[in-house]
Amino acid sequence: MSEPADIVIVGAGIMGLSIAHQISRRHDSSIVLLDKALNVGEGSTGASCAILRQRYTHPESVTVARDGLKAHRNWSAYTGLAEPRAEFHHTGVLWMMGEDRPGLTPVYEMLTGLGVGVEIIDGAAVKQRFPALSTCNTPFDLTGEVEHVCDQHDAFLFETESGFIDPVSTCQDLLQAVRGKGVDVRFSAEVTAIRTSGGAVTGVDLGDGSVIDAPVVVNASGPWASRLAATAGFDYAPWTIHPIRAQVIYREWPRDEVPGPLPIVGDAAGGIYFRPEASGQQILVGSILEADEQEVVADPDVFNGNIDAGYRDLKIHALHHRIPSLPYRGKIEGIAGMYTMNVEDVHSVLGKTELDGFIVANGFSGHGFKESPAVGSMIARLLTGVEPDEWDTDAPIEFFSIDREPIQVAQKAVLA
């Protein structure tokens, strides 16, 4: 038994939902969105830190992040929901990367030229705005063999408009929005194979034995992307697209001892990022180091979702270095989620492939959540031909195409 659709999207995480939303808000295509999970947020999205920052190496990536932020900052208007569940938390992002003012100037000029709100501030301004933060620029020696002498830094980049949002609530809102536009969203609906004929996709097979006939299949399945593509005989070469394990820590924030506010912080001295969490009751901590993005997940259905003790201890000590008043007590929790890495240049591959009708949106390498509204825009414009409006991006999808040359980055990590 088979049924028809214009477009099948595989994966109802933040990316699949965003693509469905951007298509359905501009076009009356028949869309079926399929996910093997029981509900939203059970894959990579649920473990996302959902930081909405805009600093990247290349203008095209900045543009995608900027336009994603616009949607998240205006979430009710973007989704069309009068009372959305998700709420944007406006904290700003403080980059404590050890850069001097001459080094920051070209970054500042690129970002401001693209309409990103940003300042270069000194150490006194950091202490005035965020009194709990140390401005020390000296890496902390965790072996105890080197005496720590702080070098108080005096040049920092601050994104004034950025922040974060709850990832699961965001998906729940998009689910409501797309269903309201007539998108057929199905959970517990595993796609076991992509059907092809004559060099083109023809639909998908589901685990219950049913078939959906469609001339377009969008692979937004995150960690399962390469496995799904292989069922159509498709290989991402020259790109290596695979899931890696990424750990996040949640540390109690004693507000009476550690004064607020806290921004989102990128901290080169400690190799960490952190932000407020849980209505200001916790601090979320993760890694910005390439070395912490190397653990390949062989089977995304079976992986260790707990944090490693060694990882936890290193990152917590780094957090204490940046927030000296943080007491050495309090509950520490954590989870491990998955990134889908593009090993060669840590940027996504988007758009058409040599298999006619097979569209990819994969390999986001930890950038996907913030980029999702803009990626949805690019894919929707590709499939419908409808011109951009206020919730779209002018970033060129060709920059991320599967047949591009590798994008040059200083480090193949989440801060690319």
C-alpha positions, -999 to +999 in steps of 0.1 A: +000+000+000+014+034-009+003+070-006+015+102-024+032+133-012+050+162-029+078+163-003+090+138+023+112+152+051+131+126+072+139+138+107+116+160+129+143+176+149+150+213+147+162+211+111+134+190+097+108+211+115+124+244+103+125+232+067+088+221+069+079+255+085+097+275+058+081+255+030+046+254+044+044+291+053+050+300+016+036+271-005+008+246-004+030+215-012+019+183+004+045+176+030+050+145+052+075+148+080+087+115+095+107+106+126+114+073+143+113+089+178+082+090+200+082+129+201+103+160+193+137+166+208+148+130+212+178+132+189+205+158+187+182+188+193+171+179+228+207+180+240+216+212+222+229+242+242+208+263+218+232+292+219+224+319+194+257+336+186+267+352+153+305+353+153+320+330+126+350+331+103+331+336+070+305+362+061+282+336+047+281+317+080+276+350+099+247+358+077+230+324+083+235+328+121+223+364+120+191+356+102+185+326+125+188+349+155+163+373+140+137+345+139+144+333+174+143+369+188+109+374+173+096+339+179+059+345+181+059+365+149+080+340+131+060+309+141+026+327+139+018+314+175+002+339+198+016+322+229+047+301+220+063+279+246+099+290+238+113+323+251+144+340+239+169+348+267+188+379+258+222+376+275+247+387+249+279+367+241+313+377+255+343+364+236+372+360+260+396+346+234+429+363+242+427+386+212+442+421+213+424+452+199+442+452+165+433+415+161+396+422+170+393+451+147+388+432+114+363+409+132+344+439+145+343+455+111+331+423+093+303+418+119+291+454+120+292+455+082+268+426+082+244+442+107+255+423+138+254+442+170+289+440+185+313+460+208+349+459+217+351+464+255+379+465+280+384+447+313+368+474+334+336+472+313+336+434+318+338+438+355+311+465+356+287+445+335+295+410+347+311+413+382+315+376+387+339+371+357+376+372+359+394+388+329+425+365+334+439+354+301+464+328+314+455+292+308+449+273+340+474+245+346+454+216+360+485+195+368+494+219+396+530+219+383+529+255+372+520+284+396+491+303+382+498+340+377+469+358+362+473+381+332+444+405+333+433+410+297+418+442+283+401+436+250+370+415+245+344+412+218+308+414+230+277+405+209+250+427+221+219+410+206+226+373+210+214+349+236+198+314+239+165+296+238+151+263+251+156+237+223+127+213+231+101+241+236+113+256+202+106+222+185+072+219+202+063+254+189+074+245+153+055+212+155+023+232+164+030+257+137+036+232+108+006+211+118-014+242+117-003+247+081-013+212+071+020+194+074+015+157+082+040+150+110+044+114+121+064+100+150+073+063+156+076+063+118+110+049+109+122+053+073+139+021+064+149+030+029+148+057+003+133+044-030+150+053-063+146+046-100+165+059-130+188+081-109+160+098-090+142+093-057+107+080-059+097+079-022+104+061+011+097+027+027+086+028+064+092+002+091+055-007+092+056-019+056+039+012+041+053+033+013+051+070+006+056+080-031+073+114-035+096+130-061+115+149-033+131+135-002+149+158+022+174+141+045+173+161+078+180+130+100+210+144+118+232+116+133+214+090+111+220+110+078+247+088+063+229+056+073+197+069+056+215+081+025+232+047+021+198+031+016+195+050-016+230+041-026+242+076-019+276+085-005+285+119+008+321+116-006+343+136-005+327+146+028+329+125+059+295+129+077+292+111+110+279+116+146+303+124+175+296+124+212+294+159+228+292+164+265+274+192+285+276+199+322+250+216+344+264+232+376+244+248+404+246+286+404+244+299+440+232+334+433+239+347+467+276+340+463+281+345+425+266+378+414+248+380+381+242+387+354+262+362+334+264+364+296+272+335+273+310+332+274+335+317+250+366+312+270+399+303+252+419+301+284+397+273+298+387+258+265+350+261+275+318+279+268+291+285+293+258+302+298+230+306+323+204+277+325+172+267+342+159+302+349+192+312+364+195+283+388+223+265+369+253+272+346+256+251+315+292+243+305+306+227+273+338+225+253+352+247+224+381+223+218+386+203+187+400+175+209+366+171+225+348+165+192+366+134+181+346+105+197+328+090+168+294+073+176+293+041+157+256+036+162+235+066+170+208+044+184+231+031+211+256+055+227+268+067+262+245+095+272+264+102+305+293+125+311+328+113+318+343+121+352+375+133+337+358+156+313+336+169+341+365+177+364+385+195+337+356+217+326+345+225+362+380+237+371+381+258+340+348+273+351+361+281+385+391+299+369+367+321+350+343+326+379+365+327+410+337+332+435+320+300+425+322+278+456+336+243+455+303+226+463+270+221+447+253+196+425+269+188+391+249+170+364+254+164+328+244+147+296+261+136+263+244+143+230+255+141+194+268+165+168+267+154+132+302+164+121+314+172+086+350+162+093+366+180+063+355+216+071+329+215+099+303+232+078+270+218+066+262+203+032+230+217+018+208+214-012+206+192-044+227+161-050+235+140-081+205+118-071+176+138-086+151+148-059+174+139-030+180+171-009+204+171+020+207+193+051+234+175+071+268+178+088+261+209+109+290+202+133+273+219+163+260+250+144+227+236+133+203+249+160+211+286+156+211+282+118+179+263+114+155+291+104+179+303+077+187+268+065+149+261+063+147+293+042+174+282+018+159+247+013+124+261+009+134+286-017+153+259-036+122+237-037+095+263-042+111+291-060+093+316-038+114+348-032+126+357+002+106+377+027+114+391+062+119+357+077+143+344+050+181+347+045+201+361+017+229+337+024+238+318-008+230+280-005+259+275-030+284+283-003+273+251+015+267+229-016+278+194-016+301+200-046+320+229-031+356+230-022+363+226+015+358+259+034+390+272+050+388+275+088+415+280+114+402+251+135+379+223+127+358+227+158+325+242+169+339+278+167+347+276+130 
